[in-house]
Amino acid sequence: MLKIEKILFVSSTFPASEKDDVPGFVKDQVLALKKLHPETEFVVLAPHDARSYTKKETKYEEYTERRFHYFWPFSMEKLAGHGIMPTLKKNKVYFLMIPLLFLFEALSLFVLVRKFKPDYIYAHWFTPQGISAGIVGLLSGTKFVFTSHSSDVIILKKLPILGRATVRFFSRRAKAITVVSKRSFEKLRSFFPEKDWNTIYRKVKIIPMGVYLAPELSTNTLSEDKKCTVAFIGRFVEKKGIHFLIPAFEKYFSFDPDSELRIAGDGPWKDKLLTLANSANLPKDKIQFVGYLQGEKKRNFLQESNIIVIPSIISKDGDSEGLPVVLLEGMASGKICIATFESGADDIIDDGINGFLIPEKDPDAISNSLLKIKSLSLEQKVNIQKKAIETAAKFEWSAVAEQHWDFLFRNG
């Protein structure tokens, strides 16, 4: 087996610091892989983000972070980082940046491959990173792999002929592909006739992103008799379905007036959600927006909550989740989670055993699940919480990172 000396990641989403409100699961994966394989050098290429005050190059003990510009003035570089699809929905002007992002990403990746000479290019999201990695991989003779997270493949169906051809072409030439859920797997599969799929499915595997377990968690004190705190963590965008959670909590509150809803995050739908919360027939302090949380603050938020709700939906334009990392984080924290089928939660939740599954866009289903949990005995709640922790333990980062390594790189 050949020694893997260098891996070059390319991602549109990568936090520039601990305070950066950009999802950090790609960074967590890099750190986990470095811990398991300290002999390998890691470099991450990502676009500049004006909101994150990114620098051209930042060297850390575990990896080197490189950034590329794609638009001028640089203060307008806000397309990536916080999710390309939500940014496009917020401001249609950003559609003009898509070709430039793709062009400068591919050029920057090509230059970096020539300089760094990696054994692998590893792209997160097929569009545009997987395409850029595929082009540069073919031009340079470098092996490339990619991970599909949610709608990064299916979005290309909007280009009926070219889109399908692009997915098929680069999927065939990728050395290996991982997807984060069964739904992501089926989205990729939908691009191929059965006979073609049979030739590549062996190099596609479902491996979710990982999670860190709460080391101080004691299963002996999981549930306590205290007021019910319902919580949400995530980006304020349509596919997260928060606009169905707020009316659901309003209905549930009439049965449990000591309860409260705490919403953590930020995003383009913030004003809409604040307006919806203010119009609810509830005391003003019963729905709290606590802002974006990361690190210790996020862990404390999870520990202070009783129930985590993931009300994800398929948005009007077809955008959807892969498998939200916050679901695993909630389960790893010993919380009872309610999640929609459409979030991908049915991959890991056994309804009523380690959490609860509900249909999308259904406030009544959310409130009924909250009432069901309220009616459970303390023993029943603790059993569900213990099962949630056991499930999350299967996705602890050290184990998941080794699965990624084995499938994506080891057989190279």
C-alpha positions in Angstrom: 0.0 0.0 0.0 1.4 3.4 -1.0 2.0 6.0 1.6 -0.3 9.0 1.4 1.8 12.1 2.0 -0.5 14.9 0.9 -4.2 15.5 0.6 -5.7 18.8 -0.8 -9.2 19.6 0.3 -11.4 22.0 -1.6 -14.6 23.3 -0.1 -16.9 26.3 -0.4 -17.6 26.3 3.3 -14.7 26.4 5.8 -14.5 28.5 9.0 -11.7 31.0 9.2 -11.6 31.1 13.0 -13.3 29.7 16.1 -15.7 32.7 16.1 -16.6 32.3 12.4 -20.3 31.5 12.0 -19.6 29.1 9.2 -20.4 25.4 9.6 -17.3 23.6 10.8 -17.8 19.9 9.8 -15.2 20.0 7.0 -12.7 21.4 9.4 -13.6 18.8 12.0 -13.0 16.1 9.5 -9.5 17.5 8.6 -8.6 17.6 12.3 -9.9 14.1 12.9 -7.9 12.8 9.9 -4.8 14.5 11.0 -5.1 13.0 14.4 -5.4 9.6 13.0 -2.7 10.1 10.3 -0.2 12.7 11.6 2.3 11.7 8.9 0.0 13.2 6.2 0.1 16.8 5.2 -3.3 18.6 4.7 -4.0 21.8 2.7 -7.5 23.3 2.4 -8.5 25.6 -0.4 -11.6 27.7 0.0 -13.0 31.0 -1.4 -12.4 34.3 0.4 -15.4 35.4 2.5 -15.8 39.1 3.2 -17.8 38.4 6.4 -15.1 36.1 7.8 -12.1 38.4 7.2 -10.2 35.5 5.5 -6.5 35.7 4.7 -4.6 34.4 1.7 -2.8 31.8 3.7 -3.0 30.7 7.3 -0.8 27.9 8.7 -2.1 25.8 11.6 -0.4 22.9 13.3 -2.7 20.4 11.7 -3.3 22.0 8.2 -2.7 25.0 6.0 -5.6 27.1 4.9 -5.5 28.8 1.4 -8.1 31.2 0.1 -8.8 32.5 -3.4 -10.5 35.7 -4.7 -13.2 35.5 -7.3 -14.7 39.0 -7.5 -13.9 42.6 -7.2 -14.4 44.6 -5.0 -13.4 42.0 -2.5 -16.0 43.3 -0.1 -18.6 41.7 -2.4 -17.2 38.2 -1.9 -20.2 36.8 0.0 -21.4 34.1 -2.3 -19.8 31.1 -0.6 -19.1 30.4 3.1 -22.6 30.7 4.4 -24.2 28.4 1.8 -24.4 29.2 -1.9 -28.1 28.4 -2.3 -29.3 30.6 0.6 -27.1 33.5 -0.6 -28.6 33.2 -4.1 -32.1 33.3 -2.7 -31.3 36.4 -0.7 -29.8 38.4 -3.6 -30.1 37.4 -7.2 -27.1 39.6 -8.1 -24.9 36.8 -6.8 -25.9 34.6 -9.7 -23.5 36.7 -11.8 -20.6 35.5 -9.5 -21.2 31.8 -10.1 -19.2 31.5 -13.3 -16.4 33.6 -11.7 -16.4 31.4 -8.5 -16.1 28.3 -10.6 -13.4 29.7 -12.9 -11.2 31.1 -10.2 -11.7 28.0 -8.0 -10.5 25.8 -10.8 -7.5 28.0 -11.7 -6.5 28.4 -8.0 -6.8 24.6 -7.5 -4.7 23.9 -10.6 -1.9 26.3 -9.4 -2.0 24.8 -5.9 -1.9 21.2 -7.3 1.2 22.1 -9.3 2.8 23.6 -6.2 1.6 21.1 -3.5 1.6 18.0 -5.7 -1.0 16.1 -3.6 -1.7 12.4 -3.7 -5.4 13.3 -3.8 -7.8 16.2 -4.4 -10.8 15.8 -2.0 -13.8 18.0 -2.9 -16.7 18.7 -0.6 -19.9 19.3 -2.5 -20.1 18.2 -6.2 -21.2 21.7 -7.4 -18.9 23.4 -8.0 -16.0 21.8 -6.1 -16.4 18.3 -7.5 -16.4 19.6 -11.0 -13.3 21.8 -10.4 -11.5 18.9 -8.7 -12.5 16.6 -11.7 -11.1 19.0 -14.3 -7.9 19.7 -12.4 -7.5 16.0 -11.6 -7.8 15.1 -15.2 -5.4 17.8 -16.4 -2.8 17.1 -13.7 -3.2 13.3 -13.5 -4.1 13.6 -9.8 -6.6 11.3 -8.2 -9.8 13.0 -7.0 -12.6 12.1 -4.7 -15.7 13.9 -3.5 -18.4 14.0 -0.9 -22.0 14.9 -1.8 -23.9 16.6 1.1 -27.4 17.5 0.0 -28.6 19.2 -3.2 -25.2 19.8 -4.7 -25.8 17.1 -7.3 -29.6 17.3 -7.9 -29.3 21.0 -8.7 -27.7 20.1 -12.0 -31.0 18.5 -13.2 -32.0 22.1 -13.9 -29.6 21.7 -16.8 -31.4 18.8 -18.5 -28.7 17.6 -20.9 -25.4 19.2 -19.8 -26.2 18.7 -16.1 -26.7 15.0 -16.4 -23.7 14.6 -18.6 -21.5 16.5 -16.1 -22.6 14.4 -13.1 -22.1 11.1 -15.1 -18.7 12.2 -16.5 -17.0 13.2 -13.3 -18.6 10.5 -11.1 -17.2 7.9 -13.5 -13.7 9.4 -13.3 -13.7 10.0 -9.5 -11.7 7.4 -7.6 -14.3 7.2 -4.8 -17.5 9.1 -3.7 -19.1 9.4 -0.4 -22.6 10.7 0.4 -24.0 11.6 3.8 -27.3 9.9 3.7 -29.5 7.4 1.7 -31.4 10.4 0.2 -28.1 11.8 -1.1 -27.3 8.4 -2.5 -30.6 8.2 -4.4 -30.1 11.7 -5.7 -26.8 10.7 -7.3 -28.2 7.4 -8.5 -31.1 9.2 -10.3 -28.6 10.5 -12.9 -27.7 7.1 -14.2 -29.5 4.4 -16.2 -29.5 1.1 -14.3 -26.8 -0.5 -16.5 -24.4 2.5 -16.0 -25.1 2.7 -12.3 -24.1 -0.9 -11.9 -20.6 0.0 -13.1 -19.9 2.7 -10.5 -22.0 2.0 -7.4 -19.2 0.0 -5.8 -17.2 3.2 -5.5 -20.1 5.1 -3.8 -20.6 4.7 0.0 -22.9 6.3 2.6 -20.7 7.8 5.3 -22.2 10.8 7.3 -20.1 13.5 8.8 -19.0 12.9 12.4 -19.7 14.2 15.8 -17.9 14.8 19.1 -19.5 13.1 22.1 -20.0 15.0 25.3 -17.3 13.4 27.6 -18.8 14.8 30.8 -22.3 13.4 30.1 -23.7 11.1 32.8 -26.5 8.8 31.6 -27.6 8.5 35.3 -28.8 12.2 35.3 -30.1 12.6 31.8 -33.7 13.6 32.5 -34.8 15.9 35.3 -38.1 17.3 36.3 -37.7 20.9 35.1 -39.4 23.2 32.6 -39.3 22.0 29.0 -36.8 23.8 26.8 -37.4 23.1 23.1 -34.4 24.1 20.9 -33.3 24.6 17.3 -29.8 25.2 16.0 -29.1 26.0 12.4 -29.0 28.5 9.5 -32.1 30.6 9.1 -33.0 29.5 5.6 -36.1 28.0 4.0 -35.0 24.3 4.0 -34.5 24.3 7.8 -38.3 24.6 8.3 -38.2 26.9 11.3 -41.3 28.6 10.1 -43.2 25.4 10.9 -41.6 25.0 14.3 -42.8 28.4 15.6 -46.5 27.8 15.1 -46.1 24.2 16.4 -44.6 25.6 19.6 -47.4 28.1 19.9 -49.9 25.2 19.9 -47.8 23.1 22.3 -47.4 26.0 24.8 -51.2 26.0 25.5 -50.6 22.5 27.1 -47.3 23.4 28.8 -47.2 27.1 29.7 -43.8 26.6 31.5 -42.1 25.6 28.3 -39.9 27.8 26.1 -38.5 27.7 22.6 -34.9 28.8 22.1 -33.6 29.3 18.5 -29.9 29.5 17.8 -28.4 30.6 14.5 -28.5 33.4 11.9 -29.2 33.8 8.2 -31.3 35.5 5.5 -34.6 34.4 7.0 -33.9 36.1 10.3 -36.4 39.0 9.9 -39.1 36.7 8.6 -38.7 34.4 11.7 -38.6 37.3 14.1 -41.8 38.7 12.6 -43.5 35.3 12.8 -42.4 34.9 16.5 -43.6 38.3 17.4 -47.0 37.6 15.9 -47.4 34.4 17.9 -50.0 34.5 20.7 -47.3 34.0 23.4 -45.5 35.9 26.2 -42.6 37.7 24.6 -39.9 35.8 26.5 -41.2 32.3 25.4 -39.5 32.4 22.0 -35.9 33.4 22.4 -33.4 34.1 19.5 -30.0 33.6 21.0 -27.8 34.2 17.9 -25.1 32.1 16.3 -23.3 29.8 18.7 -20.1 27.9 18.4 -17.7 25.9 20.6 -18.4 26.0 24.3 -21.5 28.2 24.0 -23.0 25.7 21.6 -22.3 22.8 23.9 -23.8 24.7 26.8 -26.9 25.5 24.7 -27.4 21.8 23.9 -27.0 20.8 27.6 -29.5 23.4 28.7 -32.1 22.1 26.3 -34.5 19.2 26.7 -35.7 18.6 23.2 -34.0 19.3 19.9 -36.2 19.8 16.8 -35.0 19.4 13.3 -38.0 20.5 11.2 -36.2 20.4 7.8 -38.2 20.5 4.6 -37.7 20.3 0.8 -37.8 24.0 -0.2 -39.7 25.3 -3.2 -36.7 25.2 -5.4 -35.8 21.6 -4.4 -33.1 22.4 -1.9 -32.9 20.0 1.0 -30.7 18.6 3.7 -28.3 15.7 3.5 -28.1 14.7 7.2 -27.9 17.7 9.6 -24.8 17.5 11.8 -26.9 19.1 14.6 -29.0 16.0 14.8 -26.0 13.9 15.7 -24.8 16.6 18.1 -28.2 16.6 19.8 -28.2 12.9 20.1 -24.6 12.8 21.3 -25.6 15.3 24.0 -28.3 12.9 25.3 -31.2 14.9 24.0 -34.5 13.7 22.7 -34.6 14.7 19.1 -37.6 15.2 16.8 -36.7 15.3 13.1 -38.5 15.2 9.8 -38.0 12.3 7.4 -36.9 14.8 4.8 -33.9 15.8 6.9 -32.4 12.4 6.3 -33.0 11.5 10.0 -34.7 8.2 9.1 -31.2 6.9 8.3 -30.3 6.9 12.0 -33.6 7.4 14.1 -35.8 4.5 14.9 -39.1 6.3 15.7 -39.9 6.1 19.4 -36.7 4.3 20.3 -33.9 6.8 20.0 -35.9 9.8 18.8 -39.0 10.7 16.9 -39.7 11.0 13.1 -42.3 13.3 11.6 -43.4 14.4 8.1 -42.3 17.8 6.8 -44.3 21.0 6.8 -46.6 19.8 9.6 -46.8 22.0 12.7 -49.4 19.6 14.2 -46.9 16.7 13.9 -44.3 18.7 15.8 -46.6 19.7 18.6 -48.1 16.2 18.9 -44.5 14.8 19.2 -43.8 17.4 21.9 -47.0 16.3 23.7 -46.0 12.6 23.4 -42.6 13.3 25.0 -44.3 15.3 27.8 -46.5 12.3 28.6 -43.6 9.9 28.9 -42.4 8.7 32.2 -38.9 9.6 33.5 -37.8 6.1 32.8 -39.0 6.1 29.2 -37.3 9.5 28.5 -34.0 8.2 29.9 -34.2 5.0 27.8 -34.7 7.1 24.6 -31.8 9.4 25.6 -29.5 6.5 26.3 -30.4 5.0 22.9 -29.7 8.3 21.3 -26.2 8.4 22.8 -25.5 4.9 21.7 -26.5 5.8 18.2 -24.4 8.9 18.1 -21.4 7.0 19.4 -21.3 5.1 16.1 -20.6 8.4 14.4 -17.9 9.7 16.7 -15.3 11.5 14.6 -12.4 9.1 15.1 -14.5 6.2 13.8 -16.1 8.2 10.9 -12.8 9.7 9.8 -11.2 6.3 9.6 -14.1 5.1 7.4 -13.5 8.1 5.1 -9.8 7.3 5.0 -10.3 3.6 4.3 -12.9 4.2 1.5 -11.6 7.3 -0.1 -7.8 7.0 0.1 -6.4 3.7 1.4 -7.0 1.6 -1.7 -5.3 4.1 -3.9 
